[in-house]
Amino acid sequence: MAVNTYKSPKSGKGFSLPSLFDAVLGKESSFELRLPMEWFPYAVFTMGLGLVYIGFNHMSERATREYNQLKKEVEDLRTDYTTLKASYMFASKQSEVAKRVKGQGLIESKNPPYKIIIKE
């Protein structure tokens, strides 16, 4: 019967992520202190999703600030328009026009307008 023996892992000179972690953490660090390599893709994916979430959050806050600023500007323009329209309506009244042109020698007609009909 054959005797069971322990096979030592091959010491390759290639670069791998676990060998990089071993070099950083040191050979004497225990398995509990290191992140198991089978979880590494999930951890990277979760960090990527977190970065995308943060980016979208910043983008939506910027859009909200711009929306509020534009809304305030539109409200200011609307009030300016209403004020100007009211002042123009007041200035175009017949009594106001008569007051303005009185200094030029023009007077308001007392007779109503009439239609001129030409027979051919």
C-alpha positions as CSV (number, residue, x, y, z in Angstrom):
1,M,0.0,0.0,0.0
2,A,1.2,3.5,-0.8
3,V,1.9,6.1,1.8
4,N,0.1,9.5,1.6
5,T,2.5,12.4,1.2
6,Y,2.0,16.2,1.1
7,K,2.6,17.9,-2.2
8,S,4.1,21.4,-1.9
9,P,2.7,24.0,-4.2
10,K,4.8,24.8,-7.2
11,S,6.7,28.0,-6.8
12,G,6.2,29.8,-10.1
13,K,7.8,33.1,-11.0
14,G,4.7,34.4,-12.6
15,F,2.7,37.4,-11.3
16,S,-0.6,36.8,-9.7
17,L,-3.0,38.8,-7.5
18,P,-2.7,36.4,-4.5
19,S,1.1,36.6,-4.7
20,L,0.8,40.4,-4.7
21,F,-1.4,40.3,-1.5
22,D,1.1,37.9,0.1
23,A,3.9,40.3,-0.7
24,V,2.0,43.3,0.8
25,L,0.6,41.5,3.8
26,G,3.6,39.3,4.4
27,K,3.8,35.5,4.3
28,E,3.2,35.2,8.1
29,S,-0.2,36.8,7.9
30,S,-3.1,34.4,8.6
31,F,-6.0,33.6,6.3
32,E,-8.4,35.5,8.5
33,L,-6.6,38.8,7.9
34,R,-6.9,38.6,4.1
35,L,-9.8,38.8,1.8
36,P,-10.5,35.5,0.2
37,M,-9.8,35.7,-3.5
38,E,-13.1,34.2,-4.5
39,W,-14.8,37.3,-3.2
40,F,-12.6,39.8,-5.0
41,P,-14.8,40.1,-8.2
42,Y,-17.9,40.7,-6.1
43,A,-16.1,43.3,-4.0
44,V,-14.9,45.1,-7.2
45,F,-18.4,45.0,-8.7
46,T,-19.9,46.3,-5.5
47,M,-17.4,49.2,-5.4
48,G,-18.1,50.0,-9.0
49,L,-21.8,50.1,-8.4
50,G,-21.1,52.4,-5.4
51,L,-19.2,54.8,-7.7
52,V,-21.9,54.8,-10.3
53,Y,-24.5,55.5,-7.6
54,I,-22.4,58.4,-6.2
55,G,-22.0,59.8,-9.7
56,F,-25.7,59.7,-10.5
57,N,-26.5,61.3,-7.1
58,H,-24.1,64.2,-7.9
59,M,-25.6,64.6,-11.4
60,S,-29.2,64.7,-10.1
61,E,-28.3,67.2,-7.4
62,R,-26.7,69.5,-10.0
63,A,-29.8,69.2,-12.2
64,T,-32.1,70.0,-9.3
65,R,-30.0,73.1,-8.5
66,E,-30.2,74.3,-12.2
67,Y,-33.9,73.6,-12.3
68,N,-34.5,75.7,-9.2
69,Q,-32.4,78.5,-10.5
70,L,-34.2,78.5,-13.9
71,K,-37.6,78.3,-12.1
72,K,-36.7,81.4,-10.1
73,E,-35.5,83.3,-13.2
74,V,-38.7,82.4,-15.1
75,E,-40.8,83.7,-12.2
76,D,-38.8,87.0,-12.1
77,L,-39.3,87.4,-15.9
78,R,-43.0,86.6,-15.6
79,T,-43.4,89.4,-12.9
80,D,-41.5,91.8,-15.1
81,Y,-43.7,91.0,-18.1
82,T,-46.9,91.5,-16.0
83,T,-45.7,94.8,-14.6
84,L,-44.7,96.1,-18.1
85,K,-47.9,94.9,-19.7
86,A,-49.9,96.7,-17.0
87,S,-48.0,100.0,-17.5
88,Y,-48.4,99.8,-21.3
89,M,-52.1,99.2,-20.9
90,F,-52.4,102.2,-18.6
91,A,-50.3,104.4,-20.9
92,S,-52.4,103.5,-23.9
93,K,-55.7,104.6,-22.4
94,Q,-57.4,107.5,-24.3
95,S,-57.2,109.9,-21.3
96,E,-53.5,109.2,-20.8
97,V,-52.7,109.7,-24.5
98,A,-54.7,113.0,-24.5
99,K,-52.6,114.2,-21.5
100,R,-49.4,113.4,-23.3
101,V,-50.2,115.1,-26.6
102,K,-51.7,118.2,-25.0
103,G,-48.3,119.8,-24.9
104,Q,-47.9,119.4,-28.7
105,G,-51.1,121.3,-29.4
106,L,-53.3,118.3,-30.2
107,I,-56.7,118.2,-28.7
108,E,-59.2,115.4,-28.3
109,S,-62.0,115.3,-30.7
110,K,-65.5,115.7,-29.1
111,N,-67.3,114.2,-32.1
112,P,-67.4,110.5,-32.7
113,P,-65.8,109.1,-35.8
114,Y,-67.9,108.6,-38.9
115,K,-67.6,106.6,-42.1
116,I,-67.1,108.2,-45.5
117,I,-69.0,106.4,-48.2
118,I,-68.1,107.1,-51.9
119,K,-70.7,106.3,-54.5
120,E,-69.4,105.3,-57.9
